[in-house]
Amino acid sequence: MSWQAYVNEHLMCEIEGNHLTAAAIIGHDGRIWAQSASFPQVCLIFCYGLIYHCKVSDLSHIGCMGN
């Protein structure tokens, strides 16, 4: 299965009446591997910032949860 198929078929599907509005898989290098049609266009610098300068737990206000 491709990453794009995973986004389309698993991340964007409806589960118990709920669904994501947008989804993407972004590599550690900041490159977008796959994204939903509704995923906002982001620049590479923004992705680098998320990966290298932010903790996932600090992003709970935008829906990201830490482990």
Backbone as XML, in Angstrom:
<?xml version="1.0"?>
<chain id="A" units="angstrom">
  <residue number="1" name="MET">
    <atom name="N" x="0.845" y="-1.168" z="0.000"/>
    <atom name="CA" x="0.000" y="0.000" z="0.000"/>
    <atom name="C" x="0.894" y="1.237" z="0.000"/>
  </residue>
  <residue number="2" name="SER">
    <atom name="N" x="0.545" y="2.191" z="-0.824"/>
    <atom name="CA" x="1.308" y="3.436" z="-0.875"/>
    <atom name="C" x="0.908" y="4.340" z="0.288"/>
  </residue>
  <residue number="3" name="TRP">
    <atom name="N" x="1.762" y="5.312" z="0.594"/>
    <atom name="CA" x="1.432" y="6.267" z="1.646"/>
    <atom name="C" x="0.192" y="7.066" z="1.281"/>
  </residue>
  <residue number="4" name="GLN">
    <atom name="N" x="0.032" y="7.384" z="-0.005"/>
    <atom name="CA" x="-1.150" y="8.139" z="-0.425"/>
    <atom name="C" x="-2.422" y="7.320" z="-0.198"/>
  </residue>
  <residue number="5" name="ALA">
    <atom name="N" x="-2.364" y="6.042" z="-0.514"/>
    <atom name="CA" x="-3.524" y="5.174" z="-0.273"/>
    <atom name="C" x="-3.824" y="5.095" z="1.223"/>
  </residue>
  <residue number="6" name="TYR">
    <atom name="N" x="-2.780" y="5.040" z="2.049"/>
    <atom name="CA" x="-2.982" y="4.995" z="3.494"/>
    <atom name="C" x="-3.699" y="6.253" z="3.978"/>
  </residue>
  <residue number="7" name="VAL">
    <atom name="N" x="-3.274" y="7.415" z="3.510"/>
    <atom name="CA" x="-3.942" y="8.667" z="3.890"/>
    <atom name="C" x="-5.394" y="8.633" z="3.437"/>
  </residue>
  <residue number="8" name="ASN">
    <atom name="N" x="-5.620" y="8.287" z="2.183"/>
    <atom name="CA" x="-6.975" y="8.305" z="1.624"/>
    <atom name="C" x="-7.902" y="7.289" z="2.281"/>
  </residue>
  <residue number="9" name="GLU">
    <atom name="N" x="-7.414" y="6.072" z="2.479"/>
    <atom name="CA" x="-8.279" y="4.980" z="2.916"/>
    <atom name="C" x="-8.345" y="4.791" z="4.426"/>
  </residue>
  <residue number="10" name="HIS">
    <atom name="N" x="-7.327" y="5.239" z="5.152"/>
    <atom name="CA" x="-7.301" y="4.995" z="6.593"/>
    <atom name="C" x="-7.388" y="6.264" z="7.428"/>
  </residue>
  <residue number="11" name="LEU">
    <atom name="N" x="-6.642" y="7.289" z="7.066"/>
    <atom name="CA" x="-6.665" y="8.507" z="7.869"/>
    <atom name="C" x="-7.898" y="9.368" z="7.594"/>
  </residue>
  <residue number="12" name="MET">
    <atom name="N" x="-8.367" y="9.380" z="6.367"/>
    <atom name="CA" x="-9.490" y="10.239" z="6.007"/>
    <atom name="C" x="-10.843" y="9.530" z="6.076"/>
  </residue>
  <residue number="13" name="CYS">
    <atom name="N" x="-10.865" y="8.285" z="6.498"/>
    <atom name="CA" x="-12.137" y="7.559" z="6.562"/>
    <atom name="C" x="-12.929" y="7.987" z="7.794"/>
  </residue>
  <residue number="14" name="GLU">
    <atom name="N" x="-14.233" y="7.757" z="7.733"/>
    <atom name="CA" x="-15.100" y="8.059" z="8.863"/>
    <atom name="C" x="-15.079" y="6.891" z="9.838"/>
  </residue>
  <residue number="15" name="ILE">
    <atom name="N" x="-14.938" y="7.204" z="11.124"/>
    <atom name="CA" x="-14.955" y="6.192" z="12.178"/>
    <atom name="C" x="-15.914" y="6.672" z="13.261"/>
  </residue>
  <residue number="16" name="GLU">
    <atom name="N" x="-16.953" y="5.897" z="13.480"/>
    <atom name="CA" x="-17.958" y="6.210" z="14.495"/>
    <atom name="C" x="-18.486" y="7.635" z="14.352"/>
  </residue>
  <residue number="17" name="GLY">
    <atom name="N" x="-18.726" y="8.055" z="13.126"/>
    <atom name="CA" x="-19.285" y="9.375" z="12.857"/>
    <atom name="C" x="-18.288" y="10.517" z="12.876"/>
  </residue>
  <residue number="18" name="ASN">
    <atom name="N" x="-17.025" y="10.223" z="13.085"/>
    <atom name="CA" x="-15.984" y="11.260" z="13.130"/>
    <atom name="C" x="-15.001" y="11.061" z="11.990"/>
  </residue>
  <residue number="19" name="HIS">
    <atom name="N" x="-14.416" y="12.153" z="11.530"/>
    <atom name="CA" x="-13.390" y="12.062" z="10.500"/>
    <atom name="C" x="-12.467" y="13.277" z="10.583"/>
  </residue>
  <residue number="20" name="LEU">
    <atom name="N" x="-11.275" y="13.107" z="10.061"/>
    <atom name="CA" x="-10.317" y="14.201" z="10.005"/>
    <atom name="C" x="-10.708" y="15.157" z="8.883"/>
  </residue>
  <residue number="21" name="THR">
    <atom name="N" x="-10.376" y="16.413" z="9.031"/>
    <atom name="CA" x="-10.613" y="17.366" z="7.947"/>
    <atom name="C" x="-9.435" y="17.415" z="6.985"/>
  </residue>
  <residue number="22" name="ALA">
    <atom name="N" x="-8.247" y="17.020" z="7.461"/>
    <atom name="CA" x="-7.046" y="16.990" z="6.630"/>
    <atom name="C" x="-6.027" y="16.068" z="7.284"/>
  </residue>
  <residue number="23" name="ALA">
    <atom name="N" x="-5.156" y="15.492" z="6.466"/>
    <atom name="CA" x="-4.123" y="14.602" z="6.989"/>
    <atom name="C" x="-2.932" y="14.597" z="6.046"/>
  </residue>
  <residue number="24" name="ALA">
    <atom name="N" x="-1.771" y="14.306" z="6.611"/>
    <atom name="CA" x="-0.560" y="14.186" z="5.799"/>
    <atom name="C" x="0.436" y="13.293" z="6.522"/>
  </residue>
  <residue number="25" name="ILE">
    <atom name="N" x="1.325" y="12.706" z="5.755"/>
    <atom name="CA" x="2.463" y="11.977" z="6.298"/>
    <atom name="C" x="3.687" y="12.749" z="5.851"/>
  </residue>
  <residue number="26" name="ILE">
    <atom name="N" x="4.460" y="13.213" z="6.833"/>
    <atom name="CA" x="5.621" y="14.050" z="6.564"/>
    <atom name="C" x="6.855" y="13.340" z="7.093"/>
  </residue>
  <residue number="27" name="GLY">
    <atom name="N" x="7.864" y="13.199" z="6.260"/>
    <atom name="CA" x="9.093" y="12.507" z="6.650"/>
    <atom name="C" x="9.941" y="13.325" z="7.596"/>
  </residue>
  <residue number="28" name="HIS">
    <atom name="N" x="10.915" y="12.681" z="8.216"/>
    <atom name="CA" x="11.822" y="13.361" z="9.136"/>
    <atom name="C" x="12.623" y="14.451" z="8.448"/>
  </residue>
  <residue number="29" name="ASP">
    <atom name="N" x="12.723" y="14.374" z="7.130"/>
    <atom name="CA" x="13.445" y="15.400" z="6.379"/>
    <atom name="C" x="12.545" y="16.583" z="6.023"/>
  </residue>
  <residue number="30" name="GLY">
    <atom name="N" x="11.277" y="16.536" z="6.439"/>
    <atom name="CA" x="10.349" y="17.627" z="6.177"/>
    <atom name="C" x="9.594" y="17.515" z="4.873"/>
  </residue>
  <residue number="31" name="ARG">
    <atom name="N" x="9.869" y="16.490" z="4.099"/>
    <atom name="CA" x="9.171" y="16.324" z="2.824"/>
    <atom name="C" x="7.823" y="15.646" z="3.042"/>
  </residue>
  <residue number="32" name="ILE">
    <atom name="N" x="6.824" y="16.122" z="2.327"/>
    <atom name="CA" x="5.483" y="15.542" z="2.422"/>
    <atom name="C" x="5.432" y="14.304" z="1.547"/>
  </residue>
  <residue number="33" name="TRP">
    <atom name="N" x="5.166" y="13.143" z="2.165"/>
    <atom name="CA" x="5.105" y="11.875" z="1.443"/>
    <atom name="C" x="3.728" y="11.656" z="0.837"/>
  </residue>
  <residue number="34" name="ALA">
    <atom name="N" x="2.699" y="12.076" z="1.548"/>
    <atom name="CA" x="1.323" y="11.928" z="1.079"/>
    <atom name="C" x="0.464" y="12.921" z="1.836"/>
  </residue>
  <residue number="35" name="GLN">
    <atom name="N" x="-0.616" y="13.360" z="1.206"/>
    <atom name="CA" x="-1.501" y="14.320" z="1.868"/>
    <atom name="C" x="-2.893" y="14.226" z="1.292"/>
  </residue>
  <residue number="36" name="SER">
    <atom name="N" x="-3.857" y="14.600" z="2.118"/>
    <atom name="CA" x="-5.233" y="14.650" z="1.636"/>
    <atom name="C" x="-5.398" y="15.885" z="0.761"/>
  </residue>
  <residue number="37" name="ALA">
    <atom name="N" x="-6.440" y="15.880" z="-0.054"/>
    <atom name="CA" x="-6.691" y="17.028" z="-0.931"/>
    <atom name="C" x="-6.937" y="18.295" z="-0.119"/>
  </residue>
  <residue number="38" name="SER">
    <atom name="N" x="-7.451" y="18.148" z="1.093"/>
    <atom name="CA" x="-7.780" y="19.300" z="1.930"/>
    <atom name="C" x="-6.628" y="19.755" z="2.825"/>
  </residue>
  <residue number="39" name="PHE">
    <atom name="N" x="-5.483" y="19.057" z="2.770"/>
    <atom name="CA" x="-4.354" y="19.443" z="3.611"/>
    <atom name="C" x="-3.815" y="20.786" z="3.141"/>
  </residue>
  <residue number="40" name="PRO">
    <atom name="N" x="-3.638" y="21.745" z="4.071"/>
    <atom name="CA" x="-3.164" y="23.066" z="3.650"/>
    <atom name="C" x="-1.734" y="22.998" z="3.101"/>
  </residue>
  <residue number="41" name="GLN">
    <atom name="N" x="-1.462" y="23.826" z="2.157"/>
    <atom name="CA" x="-0.116" y="23.899" z="1.599"/>
    <atom name="C" x="0.802" y="24.510" z="2.648"/>
  </residue>
  <residue number="42" name="VAL">
    <atom name="N" x="1.858" y="23.807" z="2.948"/>
    <atom name="CA" x="2.830" y="24.307" z="3.925"/>
    <atom name="C" x="4.196" y="24.335" z="3.278"/>
  </residue>
  <residue number="43" name="CYS">
    <atom name="N" x="5.009" y="25.232" z="3.756"/>
    <atom name="CA" x="6.353" y="25.311" z="3.197"/>
    <atom name="C" x="7.295" y="24.376" z="3.947"/>
  </residue>
  <residue number="44" name="LEU">
    <atom name="N" x="8.384" y="24.043" z="3.327"/>
    <atom name="CA" x="9.366" y="23.135" z="3.902"/>
    <atom name="C" x="9.915" y="23.672" z="5.222"/>
  </residue>
  <residue number="45" name="ILE">
    <atom name="N" x="10.073" y="24.977" z="5.339"/>
    <atom name="CA" x="10.590" y="25.575" z="6.579"/>
    <atom name="C" x="9.633" y="25.283" z="7.735"/>
  </residue>
  <residue number="46" name="PHE">
    <atom name="N" x="8.335" y="25.364" z="7.484"/>
    <atom name="CA" x="7.346" y="25.070" z="8.523"/>
    <atom name="C" x="7.494" y="23.622" z="8.982"/>
  </residue>
  <residue number="47" name="CYS">
    <atom name="N" x="7.639" y="22.696" z="8.044"/>
    <atom name="CA" x="7.805" y="21.280" z="8.387"/>
    <atom name="C" x="9.072" y="21.060" z="9.198"/>
  </residue>
  <residue number="48" name="TYR">
    <atom name="N" x="10.160" y="21.703" z="8.797"/>
    <atom name="CA" x="11.400" y="21.588" z="9.567"/>
    <atom name="C" x="11.189" y="22.092" z="10.993"/>
  </residue>
  <residue number="49" name="GLY">
    <atom name="N" x="10.467" y="23.181" z="11.137"/>
    <atom name="CA" x="10.184" y="23.725" z="12.460"/>
    <atom name="C" x="9.431" y="22.740" z="13.325"/>
  </residue>
  <residue number="50" name="LEU">
    <atom name="N" x="8.433" y="22.103" z="12.758"/>
    <atom name="CA" x="7.674" y="21.104" z="13.516"/>
    <atom name="C" x="8.544" y="19.936" z="13.933"/>
  </residue>
  <residue number="51" name="ILE">
    <atom name="N" x="9.376" y="19.497" z="13.019"/>
    <atom name="CA" x="10.178" y="18.306" z="13.273"/>
    <atom name="C" x="11.311" y="18.571" z="14.244"/>
  </residue>
  <residue number="52" name="TYR">
    <atom name="N" x="12.039" y="19.657" z="14.061"/>
    <atom name="CA" x="13.264" y="19.875" z="14.824"/>
    <atom name="C" x="13.139" y="20.806" z="16.023"/>
  </residue>
  <residue number="53" name="HIS">
    <atom name="N" x="12.098" y="21.613" z="16.088"/>
    <atom name="CA" x="12.043" y="22.614" z="17.143"/>
    <atom name="C" x="10.824" y="22.516" z="18.052"/>
  </residue>
  <residue number="54" name="CYS">
    <atom name="N" x="9.888" y="21.656" z="17.748"/>
    <atom name="CA" x="8.681" y="21.544" z="18.555"/>
    <atom name="C" x="8.559" y="20.150" z="19.136"/>
  </residue>
  <residue number="55" name="LYS">
    <atom name="N" x="8.001" y="20.063" z="20.306"/>
    <atom name="CA" x="7.683" y="18.776" z="20.899"/>
    <atom name="C" x="6.235" y="18.468" z="20.539"/>
  </residue>
  <residue number="56" name="VAL">
    <atom name="N" x="5.944" y="17.231" z="20.234"/>
    <atom name="CA" x="4.580" y="16.862" z="19.869"/>
    <atom name="C" x="3.610" y="17.245" z="20.984"/>
  </residue>
  <residue number="57" name="SER">
    <atom name="N" x="4.004" y="17.085" z="22.213"/>
    <atom name="CA" x="3.100" y="17.426" z="23.318"/>
    <atom name="C" x="2.779" y="18.916" z="23.354"/>
  </residue>
  <residue number="58" name="ASP">
    <atom name="N" x="3.654" y="19.740" z="22.800"/>
    <atom name="CA" x="3.409" y="21.182" z="22.757"/>
    <atom name="C" x="2.406" y="21.563" z="21.679"/>
  </residue>
  <residue number="59" name="LEU">
    <atom name="N" x="2.042" y="20.606" z="20.817"/>
    <atom name="CA" x="1.140" y="20.903" z="19.711"/>
    <atom name="C" x="-0.290" y="20.439" z="19.978"/>
  </residue>
  <residue number="60" name="SER">
    <atom name="N" x="-0.637" y="20.164" z="21.236"/>
    <atom name="CA" x="-1.979" y="19.663" z="21.558"/>
    <atom name="C" x="-3.065" y="20.658" z="21.164"/>
  </residue>
  <residue number="61" name="HIS">
    <atom name="N" x="-2.742" y="21.935" z="21.117"/>
    <atom name="CA" x="-3.731" y="22.939" z="20.740"/>
    <atom name="C" x="-4.153" y="22.849" z="19.279"/>
  </residue>
  <residue number="62" name="ILE">
    <atom name="N" x="-3.402" y="22.118" z="18.449"/>
    <atom name="CA" x="-3.814" y="21.941" z="17.052"/>
    <atom name="C" x="-4.208" y="20.495" z="16.776"/>
  </residue>
  <residue number="63" name="GLY">
    <atom name="N" x="-4.411" y="19.723" z="17.828"/>
    <atom name="CA" x="-4.914" y="18.371" z="17.655"/>
    <atom name="C" x="-3.885" y="17.266" z="17.654"/>
  </residue>
  <residue number="64" name="CYS">
    <atom name="N" x="-2.610" y="17.599" z="17.853"/>
    <atom name="CA" x="-1.574" y="16.570" z="17.887"/>
    <atom name="C" x="-1.362" y="16.158" z="19.334"/>
  </residue>
  <residue number="65" name="MET">
    <atom name="N" x="-1.283" y="14.873" z="19.554"/>
    <atom name="CA" x="-1.113" y="14.367" z="20.911"/>
    <atom name="C" x="0.219" y="13.633" z="21.024"/>
  </residue>
  <residue number="66" name="GLY">
    <atom name="N" x="0.907" y="13.826" z="22.112"/>
    <atom name="CA" x="2.163" y="13.115" z="22.364"/>
    <atom name="C" x="1.892" y="11.694" z="22.830"/>
  </residue>
  <residue number="67" name="ASN">
    <atom name="N" x="2.924" y="10.885" z="22.825"/>
    <atom name="CA" x="2.771" y="9.493" z="23.287"/>
    <atom name="C" x="2.754" y="9.430" z="24.789"/>
  </residue>
</chain>
